């Protein structure tokens, strides 16, 4: 997946494997990220208010 295809998003040079990255909004992908093993990621916790 490409987060920013036309506008590069610079990440800190100090970022290393295992660092936490907060993605505040993903639009339509939000529920897809919560699916089981999407792109190898474990399912995310969902909070409904």
N, CA, C and O atoms as a printed pandas DataFrame, in Angstrom:
     atom_number atom_name residue_name chain_id  residue_number  x_coord  y_coord  z_coord
0              1         N          UNK        A               1    0.833   -1.178    0.000
1              2        CA          UNK        A               1    0.000    0.000    0.000
2              3         C          UNK        A               1    0.880    1.246    0.000
3              4         O          UNK        A               1    1.972    1.251    0.570
4              5         N          UNK        A               2    0.400    2.276   -0.633
5              6        CA          UNK        A               2    1.132    3.535   -0.703
6              7         C          UNK        A               2    0.353    4.578    0.076
7              8         O          UNK        A               2   -0.773    4.921   -0.287
8              9         N          UNK        A               3    0.957    5.088    1.156
9             10        CA          UNK        A               3    0.256    6.087    1.963
10            11         C          UNK        A               3    0.224    7.441    1.267
11            12         O          UNK        A               3   -0.803    8.119    1.270
12            13         N          UNK        A               4    1.328    7.828    0.679
13            14        CA          UNK        A               4    1.408    9.127    0.019
14            15         C          UNK        A               4    2.107    8.938   -1.318
15            16         O          UNK        A               4    3.331    9.035   -1.408
16            17         N          UNK        A               5    1.325    8.669   -2.349
17            18        CA          UNK        A               5    1.897    8.373   -3.664
18            19         C          UNK        A               5    2.480    9.610   -4.331
19            20         O          UNK        A               5    3.554    9.544   -4.928
20            21         N          UNK        A               6    1.784   10.734   -4.236
21            22        CA          UNK        A               6    2.220   11.938   -4.938
22            23         C          UNK        A               6    2.901   12.948   -4.030
23            24         O          UNK        A               6    3.654   13.797   -4.507
24            25         N          UNK        A               7    2.652   12.869   -2.743
25            26        CA          UNK        A               7    3.274   13.773   -1.791
26            27         C          UNK        A               7    4.056   12.947   -0.786
27            28         O          UNK        A               7    3.453   12.280    0.055
28            29         N          UNK        A               8    5.383   12.970   -0.848
29            30        CA          UNK        A               8    6.159   12.159    0.084
30            31         C          UNK        A               8    5.940   12.595    1.529
31            32         O          UNK        A               8    5.781   13.781    1.816
32            33         N          UNK        A               9    5.935   11.636    2.413
33            34        CA          UNK        A               9    5.787   11.914    3.839
34            35         C          UNK        A               9    7.076   11.501    4.530
35            36         O          UNK        A               9    7.336   10.307    4.679
36            37         N          UNK        A              10    7.895   12.469    4.956
37            38        CA          UNK        A              10    9.183   12.140    5.559
38            39         C          UNK        A              10    9.018   11.530    6.950
39            40         O          UNK        A              10    8.260   12.035    7.778
40            41         N          UNK        A              11    9.730   10.455    7.186
41            42        CA          UNK        A              11    9.757    9.835    8.503
42            43         C          UNK        A              11   11.069   10.208    9.186
43            44         O          UNK        A              11   12.057   10.494    8.509
44            45         N          UNK        A              12   11.090   10.208   10.519
45            46        CA          UNK        A              12   12.328   10.555   11.225
46            47         C          UNK        A              12   13.448    9.570   10.885
47            48         O          UNK        A              12   13.202    8.370   10.760
48            49         N          UNK        A              13   14.666   10.068   10.737
49            50        CA          UNK        A              13   15.806    9.196   10.468
50            51         C          UNK        A              13   16.069    8.254   11.634
51            52         O          UNK        A              13   16.675    7.197   11.458
52            53         N          UNK        A              14   15.617    8.634   12.826
53            54        CA          UNK        A              14   15.840    7.813   14.012
54            55         C          UNK        A              14   14.840    6.662   14.135
55            56         O          UNK        A              14   14.954    5.849   15.052
56            57         N          UNK        A              15   13.864    6.578   13.228
57            58        CA          UNK        A              15   12.852    5.521   13.272
58            59         C          UNK        A              15   13.507    4.162   13.046
59            60         O          UNK        A              15   14.261    3.983   12.090
60            61         N          UNK        A              16   13.218    3.209   13.925
61            62        CA          UNK        A              16   13.794    1.869   13.810
62            63         C          UNK        A              16   12.705    0.815   13.909
63            64         O          UNK        A              16   11.575    1.109   14.298
64            65         N          UNK        A              17   13.053   -0.410   13.555
65            66        CA          UNK        A              17   12.112   -1.526   13.637
66            67         C          UNK        A              17   11.617   -1.655   15.070
67            68         O          UNK        A              17   12.410   -1.631   16.012
68            69         N          UNK        A              18   10.321   -1.791   15.231
69            70        CA          UNK        A              18    9.723   -1.929   16.553
70            71         C          UNK        A              18    9.196   -0.624   17.122
71            72         O          UNK        A              18    8.466   -0.636   18.113
72            73         N          UNK        A              19    9.557    0.518   16.504
73            74        CA          UNK        A              19    9.040    1.804   16.969
74            75         C          UNK        A              19    7.545    1.889   16.691
75            76         O          UNK        A              19    7.059    1.352   15.695
76            77         N          UNK        A              20    6.828    2.557   17.563
77            78        CA          UNK        A              20    5.392    2.754   17.388
78            79         C          UNK        A              20    5.151    3.921   16.439
79            80         O          UNK        A              20    5.756    4.984   16.580
80            81         N          UNK        A              21    4.263    3.713   15.474
81            82        CA          UNK        A              21    3.889    4.765   14.529
82            83         C          UNK        A              21    2.386    4.973   14.648
83            84         O          UNK        A              21    1.613    4.032   14.468
84            85         N          UNK        A              22    1.971    6.186   14.947
85            86        CA          UNK        A              22    0.558    6.505   15.095
86            87         C          UNK        A              22    0.011    7.001   13.763
87            88         O          UNK        A              22    0.482    8.003   13.226
88            89         N          UNK        A              23   -0.981    6.297   13.235
89            90        CA          UNK        A              23   -1.667    6.721   12.021
90            91         C          UNK        A              23   -3.070    7.124   12.453
91            92         O          UNK        A              23   -3.907    6.268   12.741
92            93         N          UNK        A              24   -3.326    8.428   12.497
93            94        CA          UNK        A              24   -4.572    8.922   13.072
94            95         C          UNK        A              24   -5.793    8.727   12.194
95            96         O          UNK        A              24   -6.900    8.608   12.718
96            97         N          UNK        A              25   -5.635    8.691   10.895
97            98        CA          UNK        A              25   -6.791    8.526   10.021
98            99         C          UNK        A              25   -6.418    7.749    8.771
99           100         O          UNK        A              25   -5.398    8.029    8.142
100          101         N          UNK        A              26   -7.238    6.777    8.412
101          102        CA          UNK        A              26   -6.954    5.985    7.214
102          103         C          UNK        A              26   -8.156    5.888    6.298
103          104         O          UNK        A              26   -8.138    5.129    5.329
104          105         N          UNK        A              27   -9.197    6.643    6.587
105          106        CA          UNK        A              27  -10.380    6.642    5.730
106          107         C          UNK        A              27  -11.016    5.268    5.622
107          108         O          UNK        A              27  -11.272    4.613    6.633
108          109         N          UNK        A              28  -11.267    4.836    4.402
109          110        CA          UNK        A              28  -11.958    3.570    4.162
110          111         C          UNK        A              28  -11.146    2.365    4.612
111          112         O          UNK        A              28  -11.711    1.287    4.801
112          113         N          UNK        A              29   -9.843    2.516    4.788
113          114        CA          UNK        A              29   -9.012    1.385    5.190
114          115         C          UNK        A              29   -9.128    1.047    6.675
115          116         O          UNK        A              29   -8.625    0.007    7.100
116          117         N          UNK        A              30   -9.767    1.883    7.465
117          118        CA          UNK        A              30   -9.813    1.662    8.906
118          119         C          UNK        A              30  -10.313    0.274    9.267
119          120         O          UNK        A              30   -9.671   -0.419   10.056
120          121         N          UNK        A              31  -11.434   -0.147    8.716
121          122        CA          UNK        A              31  -11.946   -1.479    9.055
122          123         C          UNK        A              31  -11.108   -2.574    8.423
123          124         O          UNK        A              31  -11.043   -3.679    8.962
124          125         N          UNK        A              32  -10.468   -2.302    7.302
125          126        CA          UNK        A              32   -9.604   -3.304    6.683
126          127         C          UNK        A              32   -8.400   -3.571    7.562
127          128         O          UNK        A              32   -7.980   -4.721    7.695
128          129         N          UNK        A              33   -7.831   -2.532    8.170
129          130        CA          UNK        A              33   -6.697   -2.718    9.073
130          131         C          UNK        A              33   -7.085   -3.545   10.286
131          132         O          UNK        A              33   -6.234   -4.188   10.901
132          133         N          UNK        A              34   -8.367   -3.531   10.634
133          134        CA          UNK        A              34   -8.834   -4.288   11.795
134          135         C          UNK        A              34   -9.115   -5.749   11.463
135          136         O          UNK        A              34   -9.401   -6.540   12.362
136          137         N          UNK        A              35   -9.039   -6.118   10.193
137          138        CA          UNK        A              35   -9.303   -7.497    9.788
138          139         C          UNK        A              35   -8.156   -8.405   10.232
139          140         O          UNK        A              35   -7.049   -7.940   10.503
140          141         N          UNK        A              36   -8.431   -9.670   10.301
141          142        CA          UNK        A              36   -7.427  -10.640   10.748
142          143         C          UNK        A              36   -6.318  -10.771    9.705
143          144         O          UNK        A              36   -6.584  -11.055    8.537
144          145         N          UNK        A              37   -5.091  -10.564   10.129
145          146        CA          UNK        A              37   -3.879  -10.779    9.334
146          147         C          UNK        A              37   -3.853  -10.008    8.013
147          148         O          UNK        A              37   -3.302  -10.507    7.032
148          149         N          UNK        A              38   -4.427   -8.820    7.961
149          150        CA          UNK        A              38   -4.344   -7.991    6.752
150          151         C          UNK        A              38   -2.901   -7.547    6.561
151          152         O          UNK        A              38   -2.330   -6.907    7.444
152          153         N          UNK        A              39   -2.312   -7.871    5.438
153          154        CA          UNK        A              39   -0.907   -7.557    5.133
154          155         C          UNK        A              39    0.049   -8.046    6.218
155          156         O          UNK        A              39    1.113   -7.464    6.428
156          157         N          UNK        A              40   -0.338   -9.122    6.906
157          158        CA          UNK        A              40    0.534   -9.700    7.917
158          159         C          UNK        A              40    0.435   -9.062    9.290
159          160         O          UNK        A              40    1.127   -9.483   10.216
160          161         N          UNK        A              41   -0.422   -8.045    9.438
161          162        CA          UNK        A              41   -0.584   -7.394   10.738
162          163         C          UNK        A              41   -1.611   -8.140   11.577
163          164         O          UNK        A              41   -2.597   -8.659   11.054
164          165         N          UNK        A              42   -1.373   -8.188   12.867
165          166        CA          UNK        A              42   -2.357   -8.751   13.789
166          167         C          UNK        A              42   -3.583   -7.835   13.811
167          168         O          UNK        A              42   -3.470   -6.644   13.523
168          169         N          UNK        A              43   -4.762   -8.389   14.156
169          170        CA          UNK        A              43   -5.961   -7.543   14.217
170          171         C          UNK        A              43   -5.812   -6.429   15.258
171          172         O          UNK        A              43   -5.219   -6.623   16.319
172          173         N          UNK        A              44   -6.361   -5.272   14.931
173          174        CA          UNK        A              44   -6.326   -4.138   15.851
174          175         C          UNK        A              44   -7.530   -4.169   16.775
175          176         O          UNK        A              44   -8.579   -4.711   16.426
176          177         N          UNK        A              45   -7.375   -3.589   17.948
177          178        CA          UNK        A              45   -8.514   -3.448   18.853
178          179         C          UNK        A              45   -9.443   -2.381   18.304
179          180         O          UNK        A              45   -8.985   -1.348   17.813
180          181         N          UNK        A              46  -10.728   -2.620   18.382
181          182        CA          UNK        A              46  -11.715   -1.630   17.939
182          183         C          UNK        A              46  -12.461   -1.106   19.147
183          184         O          UNK        A              46  -12.878   -1.877   20.011
184          185         N          UNK        A              47  -12.628    0.204   19.210
185          186        CA          UNK        A              47  -13.382    0.840   20.278
186          187         C          UNK        A              47  -14.545    1.582   19.644
187          188         O          UNK        A              47  -14.341    2.446   18.791
188          189         N          UNK        A              48  -15.752    1.256   20.052
189          190        CA          UNK        A              48  -16.942    1.902   19.511
190          191         C          UNK        A              48  -17.597    2.691   20.629
191          192         O          UNK        A              48  -17.883    2.147   21.696
192          193         N          UNK        A              49  -17.834    3.963   20.387
193          194        CA          UNK        A              49  -18.445    4.819   21.413
194          195         C          UNK        A              49  -19.843    5.176   20.977
195          196         O          UNK        A              49  -20.547    5.892   21.689
